[in-house]
Amino acid sequence: MNQAAISDAPDGIRVQALQRDYQAEAEGWAARLGLPMADPNAQFVLQLGDDGLQLLQLGDHAPGPVRVDFVAGAAAHRRLFGGGMGQMIAKAVGVQPGVRPVILDATAGLGQDAFVLATLGCVMHLIERQPIIAALLQDGLARGRMVSEVAPILARMQLRQGNAIELMGAWEGEPPQVIYLDPMFPHRDKSALVKKEMRLFRPLVGDDLDAPALLQAALALASHRVVVKRPRKAPAIEGPKPSHTLEGKSSRYDIYPKKALKAAGA
């Protein structure tokens, strides 16, 4: 997700506790994110209640609230019935028998793709640079880690909030074997924005206009490959060309290999 200062949000964001018991915690989020608790002109509200943290756009015809839930709903269905190693994303990052690469998801968003890969056994480093989206993801991870059925999966997901290009450039320790990128594509066709999350986030975060620099930083750091998710008909990110792609109905994965992934002990 594109870097955006809170003050750059279209018409302001405020924080709200949905129940009195959450007032102090909501005030803590407001202080941490630099947001007001009251703003009569706000067009977005970050709400905290029994179901955790959620972002709601106000006004007529706005999409409903968005929050991160790794326990139920779509995440649970994908975890139980998603297709395992046969999923295209698993093939793209190199998951195969005996191979579970360490992966950096440098554009983590709400963590859906990272959760799929963690479910398959991959250790996942996550970076999300938009502070509010990172807060939603942090909240979802914290709540999910209290649920036994997904806690071991979420233990493989570690989140950092910040600019991915800067964090990759200053990386310390063993580099990730695979870096996964899913930058926000500058859609012009409104029919492409079918997902509620995208309809909500686009006015908040904009497009990832620095995607070429993001790709270059990823190629410099990854030890084995970089994988970029793109809309199926979108051009590749400006820069080096991918060696090959995996194409689905609506999206594709551009793959930039550096060396082959091998099974442990191979």
N, C-alpha and C positions, 0 to 999 in steps of 0.2 A: 504494500500500500504506500502511496506517495507521501513524502514528508509534508506535513502541514501544521503550522502553528495553530493553537486553539483559536487565536484571534482571527484567523483566516477563514473560520467556518462561516457559511453564508450569512446567517442572521443570528448567531449566538447559540450557546449551549448552556443549559443550567442543570443542576443536580437536584434530585428529589428523592426523599425517603417515602416509600409507599406505605409503610407502617411506622408507628412511633418508635418501635424497638430498634429501627435501623437508622435513626436520625444521626447518632454520633458517628456511625460508620460512613453514612452518606457525606457528612461533613468532612470526614477524613479523605474520602475520594475527591471531594471538591478542592480541598487544600492541595492534595497531591497533584491534581491536574490543572490547577489554576483556574477553576470554574466557579461561577457564582451559584449560590443556592436559590437566588431569586433574580429573575430577569423577565419582565413582562413582554419583551420583544423576542425572546428566544424562539427559535424554530426547531430546536432539538432538545430533548431532555434525557439525561442519563439517570435512570431510575434504579433504586435498590429496594428489594423486597424479599419475600420468602423464596422466590425462584432465582435469586441472585441478581446480578447486574444486567441491565438491558438498556438499549438505546432506542429511543422512539422519536420519529419525526412528527412534528405537530402540523396541523392544518388539514384541509379537506383533501381527500384522495391520496393521502400519504400512506406508505406501506406500514404494516404493523410492527411491533417491537422486535428487535433482533437481540438474541443473547446466545451464549455458547453452552451447549448441552452435549456432553460426551456420553451420557448415560442412557438417554431415551431418544426417541424420534429417529431421524435419518441416520445419526451416528450409530445407534444400536443396530439398525437394519443393515447398514454397510458392514459393521463388525461381524454380524452373524451370517449374512448372506451375500457379502460383497464379491466373492469369487476368489479370494486368496491370492496366490501367486499368479493366477491367470489374469488379474486386472492389468489394464494397460499401463497404469502408473507404476505398478510393481515391475513390469518388464522394462519400462523406461529407465528406472533408477538402477536396474541390475539385480533385483532380488531373484534368486534362484536357489535350488537345493544346496544347502551349505553356505550360502552367501547372503549375509545381511549387512549391507554397508552402513557405515556411520554417515548420516546425512545432515546437512545444514539446509533448512528451509528458510531462505533469506527474505522471503516475502510471505510471512506466515498467515496474515489475515486472521480468520477465525479458527485456523488450525485444522480444517477438515482433511486436507490431503496429508498433513503430518500425522494425524490420528490414524489414517488408513495404514500408513507405512509403519508406525509404531505398533499397530495391531499385528502386523506381520513379523515383528521382532526387531525392527531397526531402531537403533539409538538415534534420536532426533534432537538437533539443536535448532531452535526457532528464533528468528529475529522479526520483530514487527516495529516499524518506525512511527506509525501513527499512534499517538498516545492513548486515545480513547479506544481504538480497536485493540491495542495491546492490553488495556484494562479489562475489556470484555473477555479476552482470551485468558488472562491471568485468573480472573474470577472463575471461569469455567474449569480451568485446570485444578484450582483449589477445591472447588466443590466436588469434582469428579474423583479426586484422590481420597475422598472420604467414603467412597463406594467400593466395596471389595471387588466387584466384578470387573471394574475398569482401572482400579488403582495401579496394578502392575504395568498396564499399558502406559498410563499417564506418567509413571515414574521414568519412562524412557523419553519423555518430552521435557526439555528445559528451555525456558523462554528468556530472551533478553529484549528489552525495549531500546531502540536506538536506530541510527542510520546504518543500514546494512553495508553500504560501500565503505564507510569509515571503520566499522567493526571488522569487516573482512580484511581491510588493509592493516589493521593492528592486531590480527589474530595471534594468540599465543598458544603454544602447545601443538599437539598433533593436528594437522589439518583434516577437515572432513574429507572422506573419500568421494562423496557425491555432494554437489550443491544443486538445489532445486529452486527454480525461479518461476513465479507466476505473476509477472508485473501486470498492473492494470492497463488494459489496452484502450487507446483512445477511440472508442466506438462512436460512430455518428448515427448508426441505425438504432432508433429507440426500441425496436422490436428485439434487439439483442439483449436488452437489459431485463430479462424475464425474472431473474432471481431477486427476491425481496432484498437480500443483502446488498446486491449491486445497486439497486435503485436507491437504497438508503445511503450507501457509502460514497457514491460518485460525487454528489455535491459537497461532501465533507472532505474527501481526500484528493479528488481530481485524478489526472492521469499520471502514469509513471514516465515522465518525459526524460528521465535519466537512465532509462533501461539499457542503452549501450554501455554506459559507465558501469552499471550493475553487472552486466555480462562480463565485461573485462575484469572486474574485481573478482568475480567468481572463477573465471578461467585461471587467474593468477594463483588462487588459493586451493582449489580442489585438487586432490591427488590423483583421481581416476576419471571423473567425468562431471560435466555440467548438463543439466536437463532443464529445458525451458518449455513451459506449457503456454500454448498460444491458441487463439481461435483458429479453427481449421483453415479458413481462407486468408488469414492475416499474413502479412510478410514476416519473414524472420527478423529478429532484432538486428539493427545495423551493426556490422562488424564481421568477425569471422563467420563463415558459413558452417552450419551443422553438417556432420558427416552423413547422418541419416535421420529419418523421422518415423514416428509411429502415429498413424492417423486414425481418429475415430469419427463419429457422426458429426460432432460439433466442435471438437478440439483436437489438437495434435501435440506431440512432444518432440521438440527439436533436441537432438542429442549431440553433444560435443565431447567425444571420448579423448582421454589423455593416455590411459593405459587400461588393460583389461582387469576386471574384477575377478578374483579367484576365491575358491572355497577355502575355508580355514584349513591350514595344514597342507594345502596343495602346493 
